[in-house]
Amino acid sequence: MKFALSDLRAVQGSLLASVLMIAIGAACVIGARDRAMNAERDERAAAAERSSFEQKLQRVSEEEKEIKLKSSLFGELQRRGVIGEEQRLEWVELLRDIRDTHRLIDLQYEISPQRPLESDSRNGDANSAGDAAGFRFYVSSMKLQLKLLHEEDLIRLVEELQQRAKALIQVKSCGVTRLPRSGIERAGSAAQLQAECQIDWITVRTSATP
């Protein structure tokens, strides 16, 4: 079958219409693709903005919790009289009061000078513990020696120190040995045991305190 020139003229309008429709269709496809890409980009931007906003809210919430925790901790430490300079004279008076109240025998102690509490001496870190929740910690080590009738006397002593002392009491080590007969005779017949303890008296200052 052959097309004559007259036939081409007859379908020319249809061909032009087809080409035009194809071009319009292609433009529609390209436009739809661009709109989809723009929508996806906008959606990603909105998601990123929403995520950033949620992270900010979370940080605000965490900061609020931290402030409340610091406030609660500060109030508890302040109530116990732990915050501030060490009250060494009051510590000595407390030891004497406990000794007299429980009639402890031959209680002797030696308190070392105060020093910053080390963060991790095992790793060779000689710096102070620094800021922990806005506080700085200091320690005064005490070597304690006393003679006992029963081990319960030592337990009561430590418990009263922890409850009444204007410091955080940490028992580093404690050993109890039976007195030799000659030692019992020198100390009196009541004493049967001897205790030697290493106790840390920890005080706290706010980071703003020099």
Rosetta silent file (secondary structure, phi, psi, omega in degrees, C-alpha in Angstrom):
SEQUENCE: MKFALSDLRAVQGSLLASVLMIAIGAACVIGARDRAMNAERDERAAAAERSSFEQKLQRVSEEEKEIKLKSSLFGELQRRGVIGEEQRLEWVELLRDIRDTHRLIDLQYEISPQRPLESDSRNGDANSAGDAAGFRFYVSSMKLQLKLLHEEDLIRLVEELQQRAKALIQVKSCGVTRLPRSGIERAGSAAQLQAECQIDWITVRTSATP
SCORE:     score description
SCORE:     0.000 S_00000001
   1 L     0.000  131.448 -176.296    0.000    0.000    0.000 S_00000001
   2 L  -115.101  141.586  176.717    1.405    3.370   -1.041 S_00000001
   3 L   -96.116  129.454  175.595    0.762    6.793    0.398 S_00000001
   4 L   -91.456  166.821 -179.911    0.318    9.558   -2.041 S_00000001
   5 H   -59.680  -36.063  179.585    1.073   13.189   -1.314 S_00000001
   6 H   -66.431  -34.416  177.947   -2.624   13.822   -1.050 S_00000001
   7 H   -66.482  -40.238  179.603   -2.890   11.092    1.597 S_00000001
   8 H   -62.208  -39.757  178.669   -0.063   12.694    3.642 S_00000001
   9 H   -64.856  -33.800 -178.046   -1.844   15.981    3.564 S_00000001
  10 H   -67.952  -34.421 -177.394   -4.973   14.248    4.728 S_00000001
  11 H   -98.520   -0.318 -177.117   -3.267   12.752    7.872 S_00000001
  12 H   -57.313  -42.110 -179.622   -0.965   15.723    8.523 S_00000001
  13 H   -63.539  -40.140  179.813   -3.377   17.189   11.030 S_00000001
  14 H   -66.507  -39.739  178.981   -3.663   13.892   12.877 S_00000001
  15 H   -62.866  -44.407  179.548    0.134   13.486   13.011 S_00000001
  16 H   -62.902  -38.577  178.704    0.577   16.975   14.395 S_00000001
  17 H   -65.823  -38.957  179.498   -2.117   16.301   16.976 S_00000001
  18 H   -65.453  -45.321  178.996   -0.402   13.040   17.980 S_00000001
  19 H   -61.289  -41.551  179.700    2.997   14.710   18.310 S_00000001
  20 H   -64.094  -40.729  179.265    1.414   17.476   20.331 S_00000001
  21 H   -65.704  -40.022  177.365   -0.311   14.968   22.625 S_00000001
  22 H   -62.824  -43.428  179.765    2.955   13.050   23.069 S_00000001
  23 H   -63.986  -42.619  178.510    4.759   16.265   23.968 S_00000001
  24 H   -63.825  -41.508  178.938    2.016   17.253   26.402 S_00000001
  25 H   -62.056  -44.119  178.999    2.104   13.766   27.925 S_00000001
  26 H   -63.086  -41.351  178.997    5.881   13.911   28.322 S_00000001
  27 H   -63.617  -38.938  178.353    5.639   17.359   29.886 S_00000001
  28 H   -63.463  -42.776  179.370    2.985   16.062   32.271 S_00000001
  29 H   -62.961  -46.624  179.630    5.179   13.117   33.247 S_00000001
  30 H   -62.257  -42.520  179.244    8.199   15.350   33.771 S_00000001
  31 H   -63.481  -42.159  179.032    6.107   17.842   35.732 S_00000001
  32 H   -63.855  -40.031  178.614    4.619   15.091   37.889 S_00000001
  33 H   -64.283  -42.552  178.981    8.088   13.705   38.548 S_00000001
  34 H   -63.686  -41.575  178.949    9.395   17.143   39.509 S_00000001
  35 H   -64.101  -38.730  178.499    6.407   17.701   41.790 S_00000001
  36 H   -65.019  -41.615  179.160    6.973   14.322   43.407 S_00000001
  37 H   -65.564  -41.965  178.624   10.660   15.107   43.932 S_00000001
  38 H   -64.129  -40.751  179.186    9.819   18.519   45.373 S_00000001
  39 H   -64.340  -41.050  178.542    7.202   16.980   47.654 S_00000001
  40 H   -64.487  -41.155  178.443    9.699   14.353   48.810 S_00000001
  41 H   -64.074  -42.914  178.848   12.325   17.063   49.423 S_00000001
  42 H   -64.390  -38.544  179.476    9.803   19.155   51.359 S_00000001
  43 H   -65.157  -41.327  177.327    8.784   16.089   53.354 S_00000001
  44 H   -63.861  -41.953  179.414   12.421   15.353   54.234 S_00000001
  45 H   -63.828  -41.514  178.974   12.965   18.983   55.251 S_00000001
  46 H   -65.657  -39.756  178.645    9.824   18.920   57.392 S_00000001
  47 H   -64.991  -40.839  178.759   10.915   15.635   58.992 S_00000001
  48 H   -64.924  -41.132  178.762   14.368   17.058   59.712 S_00000001
  49 H   -65.185  -40.892  179.060   12.821   20.194   61.216 S_00000001
  50 H   -65.060  -41.591  178.198   10.443   18.087   63.302 S_00000001
  51 H   -63.184  -41.956  178.730   13.321   15.874   64.471 S_00000001
  52 H   -63.313  -40.850  179.595   15.385   18.947   65.394 S_00000001
  53 H   -65.125  -42.617  179.034   12.447   20.378   67.322 S_00000001
  54 H   -63.779  -39.187  178.031   11.900   17.070   69.152 S_00000001
  55 H   -64.444  -40.066  177.607   15.598   16.912   70.048 S_00000001
  56 H   -63.468  -42.495  177.549   15.444   20.446   71.434 S_00000001
  57 H   -61.323  -40.751  179.922   12.394   19.512   73.491 S_00000001
  58 H   -65.149  -41.117  178.640   14.194   16.425   74.770 S_00000001
  59 H   -63.299  -41.872  178.364   17.260   18.488   75.729 S_00000001
  60 H   -61.625  -43.041  179.988   15.027   20.972   77.561 S_00000001
  61 H   -64.103  -42.461  179.416   13.320   18.093   79.374 S_00000001
  62 H   -65.793  -40.938  178.272   16.663   16.510   80.300 S_00000001
  63 H   -63.746  -38.406  178.569   18.036   19.846   81.507 S_00000001
  64 H   -64.121  -42.624  178.064   14.911   20.344   83.597 S_00000001
  65 H   -63.659  -41.053 -179.406   15.339   16.891   85.159 S_00000001
  66 H   -64.139  -41.064  178.819   19.024   17.604   85.815 S_00000001
  67 H   -62.830  -43.768  178.856   18.177   20.914   87.496 S_00000001
  68 H   -62.953  -40.372  179.277   15.584   19.202   89.684 S_00000001
  69 H   -64.779  -44.664  178.692   18.087   16.455   90.553 S_00000001
  70 H   -62.006  -42.793 -179.458   20.773   18.992   91.444 S_00000001
  71 H   -62.975  -42.763  179.164   18.296   20.982   93.501 S_00000001
  72 H   -64.947  -44.738  179.661   17.165   17.864   95.360 S_00000001
  73 H   -64.073  -43.726  179.662   20.731   16.708   95.952 S_00000001
  74 H   -60.685  -43.148  179.920   21.819   20.172   97.070 S_00000001
  75 H   -62.164  -41.565 -179.892   18.894   20.359   99.501 S_00000001
  76 H   -67.012  -44.503  179.396   19.704   16.966  101.011 S_00000001
  77 H   -65.476  -38.384  178.991   23.416   17.739  101.372 S_00000001
  78 H   -66.707  -39.998  178.821   22.629   21.153  102.818 S_00000001
  79 H   -60.693  -37.249 -178.833   20.172   19.623  105.290 S_00000001
  80 L   -83.117   -5.860  179.889   22.879   17.264  106.508 S_00000001
  81 L    75.597   23.006 -176.797   25.425   20.060  106.803 S_00000001
  82 L   -83.943  -27.333 -176.129   27.735   18.396  104.288 S_00000001
  83 E   -80.875  134.437  177.793   28.113   21.414  101.989 S_00000001
  84 L   117.237 -167.119  179.675   30.824   23.916  102.857 S_00000001
  85 L   -67.721  153.411  178.810   34.108   23.832  104.716 S_00000001
  86 L   -64.383  143.766 -179.747   34.915   20.803  106.844 S_00000001
  87 L  -105.090   66.829 -171.894   33.700   21.025  110.440 S_00000001
  88 H   -62.325  -39.055  179.054   36.677   19.296  112.018 S_00000001
  89 H   -62.217  -41.925  178.305   36.031   20.608  115.535 S_00000001
  90 H   -67.122  -33.798  176.674   32.463   19.312  115.407 S_00000001
  91 H   -62.072  -45.063 -179.274   33.739   15.957  114.158 S_00000001
  92 H   -62.741  -43.753  178.776   36.038   15.674  117.169 S_00000001
  93 H   -63.336  -37.162  178.072   33.220   16.606  119.546 S_00000001
  94 H   -64.967  -42.803  177.936   30.971   14.014  117.893 S_00000001
  95 H   -60.497  -42.538  179.280   33.606   11.295  118.355 S_00000001
  96 H   -65.746  -39.139  179.830   33.948   12.196  122.031 S_00000001
  97 H   -65.017  -43.682  178.358   30.180   12.189  122.499 S_00000001
  98 H   -64.632  -40.813  178.342   29.835    8.739  120.906 S_00000001
  99 H   -60.055  -47.282 -177.463   32.748    7.471  122.975 S_00000001
 100 H   -70.189  -39.252 -177.719   31.228    8.713  126.241 S_00000001
 101 H   -63.675  -42.827 -176.321   27.665    7.631  125.372 S_00000001
 102 H  -100.291    5.755  177.299   28.654    4.052  124.547 S_00000001
 103 L    52.845   49.234  177.919   31.559    3.925  127.006 S_00000001
 104 L   -73.690  148.277 -171.910   34.030    2.963  124.336 S_00000001
 105 E  -100.428  127.776  170.006   37.474    2.024  125.565 S_00000001
 106 E    52.763   53.571  179.141   40.663    3.801  124.535 S_00000001
 107 E   -82.339  122.837  179.649   39.328    5.501  121.393 S_00000001
 108 E  -129.161  147.516 -178.144   42.145    7.199  119.480 S_00000001
 109 E  -151.490  157.250  176.755   42.061    8.925  116.105 S_00000001
 110 E  -143.830  121.167 -177.410   44.197   10.930  113.731 S_00000001
 111 E  -105.631  123.792 -179.520   42.682   13.020  110.945 S_00000001
 112 L   -76.821  160.957  177.117   44.860   13.835  107.933 S_00000001
 113 L   -59.481  150.143 -179.536   44.743   17.211  106.162 S_00000001
 114 L   -68.989  147.077  177.881   41.915   17.671  103.696 S_00000001
 115 E  -145.468  158.753  175.489   42.585   17.015  100.011 S_00000001
 116 E   -64.321  142.397  177.882   40.508   16.960   96.813 S_00000001
 117 L   -73.179  123.127 -176.357   38.829   13.619   96.211 S_00000001
 118 E   -75.688  143.786 -177.314   40.660   11.970   93.318 S_00000001
 119 E   -75.726  -43.182  179.973   38.578   10.837   90.362 S_00000001
 120 E  -161.200   86.134 -177.245   40.580    7.706   89.504 S_00000001
 121 H   -67.617  -22.159 -179.375   43.967    7.281   91.119 S_00000001
 122 H   -66.929  -28.264  179.374   44.347    3.825   89.520 S_00000001
 123 H   -93.940   10.417  177.931   44.661    5.458   86.120 S_00000001
 124 L    75.808   16.946  179.069   47.193    7.960   87.433 S_00000001
 125 E   -83.648  106.791 -176.642   44.731   10.814   87.326 S_00000001
 126 E   -90.270   -0.810 -179.742   45.987   13.183   90.019 S_00000001
 127 E   -75.281  160.499  177.656   43.322   15.788   89.357 S_00000001
 128 E   -68.789  167.492 -179.649   40.470   16.324   91.740 S_00000001
 129 L   -63.448  -15.099  174.332   37.150   14.686   91.114 S_00000001
 130 L    67.422 -153.006 -175.873   36.148   18.025   89.666 S_00000001
 131 L   -82.065  128.415  171.502   32.569   18.894   88.941 S_00000001
 132 E  -132.055  106.772 -176.138   29.997   16.204   89.558 S_00000001
 133 L    55.687   34.685  176.372   26.493   17.563   89.121 S_00000001
 134 L    85.934   10.503 -177.823   27.873   21.031   89.973 S_00000001
 135 E  -122.499  155.848  173.952   29.740   19.963   93.128 S_00000001
 136 E  -120.819  136.116 -172.870   33.362   19.485   94.140 S_00000001
 137 E  -109.452  139.234  179.021   34.270   16.783   96.647 S_00000001
 138 E  -130.644  151.108 -174.676   36.986   16.869   99.321 S_00000001
 139 E  -133.333  140.874  171.948   38.118   14.175  101.713 S_00000001
 140 E  -121.865  116.311 -177.524   39.788   14.047  105.098 S_00000001
 141 E   -86.186  138.815  179.782   41.071   10.568  105.988 S_00000001
 142 E  -123.517  130.856  171.771   40.933    9.433  109.597 S_00000001
 143 E   -96.584  121.735 -173.703   42.845    6.583  111.188 S_00000001
 144 E  -117.756  133.250  175.803   40.759    5.217  114.057 S_00000001
 145 E  -132.987  135.031  174.650   41.845    2.836  116.812 S_00000001
 146 E  -158.841  159.433  177.335   39.783    1.634  119.747 S_00000001
 147 E  -102.375  146.057 -170.416   39.347   -1.332  122.023 S_00000001
 148 E  -128.187  150.216  167.685   36.053   -3.182  122.112 S_00000001
 149 L   -87.265  -42.370  177.821   34.037   -5.444  124.313 S_00000001
 150 L  -136.111  157.370  177.198   31.955   -6.619  121.346 S_00000001
 151 H   -64.337  -26.252  178.743   32.103   -6.052  117.588 S_00000001
 152 H   -59.871  -27.388  177.848   28.649   -4.419  117.863 S_00000001
 153 H   -61.296  -39.760  179.271   30.367   -1.452  119.546 S_00000001
 154 H   -69.286  -40.925  179.000   32.227   -0.739  116.317 S_00000001
 155 H   -61.509  -43.562  178.775   29.072   -1.127  114.217 S_00000001
 156 H   -63.288  -40.154  179.255   27.222    1.361  116.445 S_00000001
 157 H   -59.881  -49.055 -178.627   30.107    3.824  116.202 S_00000001
 158 H   -64.461  -43.137 -179.807   30.129    3.746  112.386 S_00000001
 159 H   -61.433  -41.834  179.466   26.327    3.962  112.149 S_00000001
 160 H   -67.870  -37.882  176.400   26.206    7.012  114.417 S_00000001
 161 H   -60.793  -44.690 -178.468   28.959    8.703  112.451 S_00000001
 162 H   -65.452  -32.642 -177.768   27.038    8.131  109.217 S_00000001
 163 H   -83.593  -34.308 -169.216   23.808    9.468  110.739 S_00000001
 164 H  -109.157  -21.282 -174.402   25.135   12.436  112.714 S_00000001
 165 L   -70.324  142.519  173.412   28.354   13.630  111.098 S_00000001
 166 L   -85.455   61.760 -179.796   28.342   16.784  108.986 S_00000001
 167 L  -172.437  160.946  172.186   30.146   14.849  106.299 S_00000001
 168 E   -87.536  124.086 -175.311   29.655   11.805  104.117 S_00000001
 169 E   -98.044  123.495  177.607   31.266    8.877  105.946 S_00000001
 170 E  -125.986  117.500  179.137   32.970    6.212  103.878 S_00000001
 171 E   -82.947  111.536 -179.201   34.661    3.270  105.607 S_00000001
 172 E   -79.875  -39.951  179.053   37.688    2.388  103.490 S_00000001
 173 E  -160.175  153.654  179.586   38.901   -0.491  105.648 S_00000001
 174 E  -157.394  127.996  178.823   38.297   -1.908  109.079 S_00000001
 175 E  -130.426  141.073  179.836   39.973   -4.785  110.912 S_00000001
 176 E  -123.425  128.170  178.066   39.232   -6.341  114.270 S_00000001
 177 E  -126.195  153.790  178.043   41.726   -8.518  116.147 S_00000001
 178 E   -81.131  134.995  179.677   41.550  -10.239  119.523 S_00000001
 179 L   -70.056  138.571  171.241   43.728   -8.669  122.170 S_00000001
 180 L   -66.082  159.946 -175.520   46.507  -10.819  123.609 S_00000001
 181 H   -55.755  -40.300 -179.917   46.126  -11.553  127.300 S_00000001
 182 H   -63.714  -37.001  178.381   48.756   -8.973  128.228 S_00000001
 183 H   -68.165  -37.080  178.438   46.864   -6.356  126.193 S_00000001
 184 H   -64.237  -41.340 -179.465   43.592   -7.279  127.904 S_00000001
 185 H   -65.519  -38.628 -179.564   45.179   -6.865  131.303 S_00000001
 186 H   -70.506  -37.780 -176.112   46.588   -3.427  130.399 S_00000001
 187 H   -84.692  -11.178 -175.210   43.291   -2.188  128.915 S_00000001
 188 L   105.940  154.615 -172.851   41.104   -3.627  131.634 S_00000001
 189 L   -67.238  -19.002 -176.644   39.170   -6.850  131.761 S_00000001
 190 L   -70.984  -39.152 -175.359   36.252   -5.435  129.698 S_00000001
 191 L   -75.371  128.398  177.917   38.174   -5.017  126.422 S_00000001
 192 L  -118.068  -22.348 -173.049   38.535   -8.181  124.389 S_00000001
 193 E  -130.259  158.694  174.699   39.103   -6.829  120.875 S_00000001
 194 E  -127.818  133.416 -179.584   41.027   -4.102  119.104 S_00000001
 195 E  -115.674  141.448  173.957   39.774   -2.340  115.970 S_00000001
 196 E  -131.883  122.417 -175.980   41.734   -0.336  113.421 S_00000001
 197 E  -130.746  152.270  171.236   39.805    1.502  110.706 S_00000001
 198 E  -115.107  115.201 -174.152   40.470    3.903  107.874 S_00000001
 199 E  -124.717  132.430  177.138   37.508    6.252  107.443 S_00000001
 200 E   -98.270  131.161  173.985   37.051    9.063  104.916 S_00000001
 201 E  -103.376  111.840 -173.393   35.127   12.190  105.898 S_00000001
 202 E  -106.512  127.949  174.633   33.847   13.684  102.633 S_00000001
 203 E  -118.742  164.253 -171.948   32.580   17.254  102.319 S_00000001
 204 E  -129.618  140.758  170.801   31.139   19.045   99.313 S_00000001
 205 E  -128.408  151.615  175.236   31.424   22.511   97.878 S_00000001
 206 E   -70.431  155.603 -177.550   29.624   24.022   94.949 S_00000001
 207 L   -60.602  -26.534 -179.084   31.733   24.506   91.829 S_00000001
 208 L   -75.725  -16.649 -179.310   31.518   28.273   92.268 S_00000001
 209 L   -78.311  130.467 -178.657   33.201   28.014   95.693 S_00000001
 210 L   -68.834    0.000    0.000   36.998   28.526   95.414 S_00000001
